[in-house]
Amino acid sequence: MGYEINNVDLVNHYTAEALTGFTVSFMQALGATTEEADIIADGLLTASLWWHPGQGQGLEKLIRYHRRVTAGDEKPAAPMTWVQEGPAYALLDAANGFGYVSGVRAMQRAVAKAQTTGIAMVGVRRSNHFGIAGYHALQAAKAGLMGWVFTNARAEMAPWGSTQMVLGTNPWGIAIPRQDTHAIVLDMALTMSGKGMMRWYHREGRAMPDNWALTPDGRTTTDPMAAMQGPLLPIGEYKGYGLSLVTDVLSGVMTGALFGLSVFQDEPNHNVGHLMLAINPTMFMSAADFHARLEQLVAEIKQAPAIDPDRPVLLPGEVEFGRMAQRGQSGIPVSRETVDTLRGLAADLNIPFTL
Ligand SMILES: NC(=O)c1ccc[n+]([C@@H]2O[C@H](COP(=O)([O-])OP(=O)(O)OC[C@H]3O[C@@H](n4cnc5c(N)ncnc54)[C@H](O)[C@@H]3O)[C@@H](O)[C@H]2O)c1
């Protein structure tokens, strides 16, 4: 979608070092181990570099960690265990620990197995919100493999033809490694947008596109507040609904996690499910052949003329890697509302507020 920040008064800008340093000390003050704090800081930094603050994946997640950990609903240093394992699959019980941490451990295991088996699948149960799907998929691409990641999420999408929310935004992250440049990263929710972005449009006083969400009684609207209690609309109408259902089968039903109406409902037992696939792209041919063929496809796509010369044809992930480079120079935006809340939480945790 490539959301723009239209009202720059709503954000502050920081360096990567500032965001990482604050996140690590915040998470450690909540009881996270050094490994956990480092993983979460890397994930939230990546999200802050890639996405619009209204998408809600950056530092705003610290507020959620604070709420859930201090209530005892989500566990730092959780004793995650491997409950099943074969040559090309494994299942991780995340013991109600941090989703980012279980996701990284699961993808590391999938990559290690796929190095020998060609393809591996790792499921995760009893997890929590794992952040951005593309972050986990990218771990595979960094090792030269393709990553394909699914998670389920709170019911916010109705089955096509209804207004009753049964399925989640259930994002997919798919990363395809390229030589000497960024991976292709398709990282997307299966809904047109999310409630966070709707709230952001409301704060900016803007109408939203009428294909983002319905009012609770099933009418289309461009008023974000009129649709706040209604269902989010799937990408591609009934096709996106179908993908969301399949995603819940793969990540929720199949792993033993909660799914559908139950997942994310009980605060101490969100029991989110994820599924990670690692695929070795050189199962059928040499790495040189694979990459030559992939670059040919990329070249064919890139030579397609843009309808609007100011909006060139892009690969999935290019918007985000472009923003990452630009924000590395100009600073990384964090919503002022988030900064103000974090200032209070830092005082609660007795850590210096360094933002
Ligand atoms: N863990 C969860 O429960 C959860 C739930 C929902 C979303 N998320 C995360 O939120 C983030 C944002 O998701 P989103 O769906 O709002 O993202 P989005 O709609 O902004 O982008 C989706 C994808 O479209 C691509 N894209 C955008 N414009 C393009 C163009 N012109 N040409 C080609 N490709 C283009 C992007 O590179 C990206 O891969 C993701 O990281 C997602 O994983 C997480």
The ligand as an SDF file (V2000), in Angstrom:
LIG
                    3D

 44 48  0  0  0  0  0  0  0  0999 V2000
    1.5680  -10.5240   13.7020 N   0  0  0  0  0  0  0  0  0  0  0  0
    0.3680  -10.1100   13.3460 C   0  0  0  0  0  0  0  0  0  0  0  0
   -0.6420  -10.5320   13.9010 O   0  0  0  0  0  0  0  0  0  0  0  0
    0.2080   -9.1060   12.2050 C   0  0  0  0  0  0  0  0  0  0  0  0
   -1.0710   -8.8440   11.7240 C   0  0  0  0  0  0  0  0  0  0  0  0
   -1.2030   -7.9710   10.6430 C   0  0  0  0  0  0  0  0  0  0  0  0
   -0.0930   -7.3790   10.0490 C   0  0  0  0  0  0  0  0  0  0  0  0
    1.1570   -7.6620   10.5600 N   0  0  0  0  0  0  0  0  0  0  0  0
    2.3470   -7.0720    9.9400 C   0  0  0  0  0  0  0  0  0  0  0  0
    2.0910   -5.7050    9.6340 O   0  0  0  0  0  0  0  0  0  0  0  0
    2.9480   -5.3150    8.5600 C   0  0  0  0  0  0  0  0  0  0  0  0
    2.1920   -4.4870    7.5630 C   0  0  0  0  0  0  0  0  0  0  0  0
    1.3320   -5.3150    6.7650 O   0  0  0  0  0  0  0  0  0  0  0  0
    0.4080   -4.6620    5.6320 P   0  0  0  0  0  0  0  0  0  0  0  0
   -0.3890   -5.7380    5.0040 O   0  0  0  0  0  0  0  0  0  0  0  0
   -0.2980   -3.4990    6.2170 O   0  0  0  0  0  0  0  0  0  0  0  0
    1.5260   -4.1320    4.6130 O   0  0  0  0  0  0  0  0  0  0  0  0
    1.3380   -3.2610    3.2610 P   0  0  0  0  0  0  0  0  0  0  0  0
   -0.0490   -3.3790    2.7500 O   0  0  0  0  0  0  0  0  0  0  0  0
    1.8600   -1.8920    3.5380 O   0  0  0  0  0  0  0  0  0  0  0  0
    2.3360   -4.0010    2.2480 O   0  0  0  0  0  0  0  0  0  0  0  0
    2.1090   -5.3360    1.8640 C   0  0  0  0  0  0  0  0  0  0  0  0
    3.1240   -5.7950    0.8290 C   0  0  0  0  0  0  0  0  0  0  0  0
    2.8770   -5.1160   -0.4010 O   0  0  0  0  0  0  0  0  0  0  0  0
    4.1070   -4.6890   -0.9710 C   0  0  0  0  0  0  0  0  0  0  0  0
    3.8630   -3.5210   -1.7880 N   0  0  0  0  0  0  0  0  0  0  0  0
    3.3570   -2.3170   -1.3990 C   0  0  0  0  0  0  0  0  0  0  0  0
    3.2670   -1.4770   -2.4450 N   0  0  0  0  0  0  0  0  0  0  0  0
    3.7340   -2.1500   -3.5160 C   0  0  0  0  0  0  0  0  0  0  0  0
    3.9000   -1.8380   -4.9020 C   0  0  0  0  0  0  0  0  0  0  0  0
    3.5630   -0.6410   -5.3890 N   0  0  0  0  0  0  0  0  0  0  0  0
    4.4050   -2.7830   -5.7170 N   0  0  0  0  0  0  0  0  0  0  0  0
    4.7580   -3.9940   -5.2450 C   0  0  0  0  0  0  0  0  0  0  0  0
    4.6150   -4.3670   -3.9550 N   0  0  0  0  0  0  0  0  0  0  0  0
    4.1050   -3.4620   -3.1090 C   0  0  0  0  0  0  0  0  0  0  0  0
    4.9970   -4.3830    0.2250 C   0  0  0  0  0  0  0  0  0  0  0  0
    6.3700   -4.4480   -0.1530 O   0  0  0  0  0  0  0  0  0  0  0  0
    4.5880   -5.5030    1.1860 C   0  0  0  0  0  0  0  0  0  0  0  0
    5.3480   -6.6610    0.9170 O   0  0  0  0  0  0  0  0  0  0  0  0
    3.5530   -6.6000    8.0150 C   0  0  0  0  0  0  0  0  0  0  0  0
    4.8670   -6.7080    8.4960 O   0  0  0  0  0  0  0  0  0  0  0  0
    2.6930   -7.6990    8.6190 C   0  0  0  0  0  0  0  0  0  0  0  0
    3.3990   -8.9150    8.7910 O   0  0  0  0  0  0  0  0  0  0  0  0
    1.3200   -8.5060   11.6190 C   0  0  0  0  0  0  0  0  0  0  0  0
  1  2  1  0
  2  3  2  0
  2  4  1  0
  4  5  1  0
  4 44  2  0
  5  6  2  0
  6  7  1  0
  7  8  2  0
  8  9  1  0
  8 44  1  0
  9 10  1  0
  9 42  1  0
 10 11  1  0
 11 12  1  0
 11 40  1  0
 12 13  1  0
 13 14  1  0
 14 15  2  0
 14 16  1  0
 14 17  1  0
 17 18  1  0
 18 19  2  0
 18 20  1  0
 18 21  1  0
 21 22  1  0
 22 23  1  0
 23 24  1  0
 23 38  1  0
 24 25  1  0
 25 26  1  0
 25 36  1  0
 26 27  1  0
 26 35  1  0
 27 28  2  0
 28 29  1  0
 29 30  1  0
 29 35  2  0
 30 31  1  0
 30 32  2  0
 32 33  1  0
 33 34  2  0
 34 35  1  0
 36 37  1  0
 36 38  1  0
 38 39  1  0
 40 41  1  0
 40 42  1  0
 42 43  1  0
M  CHG  2   8   1  16  -1
M  END
$$$$
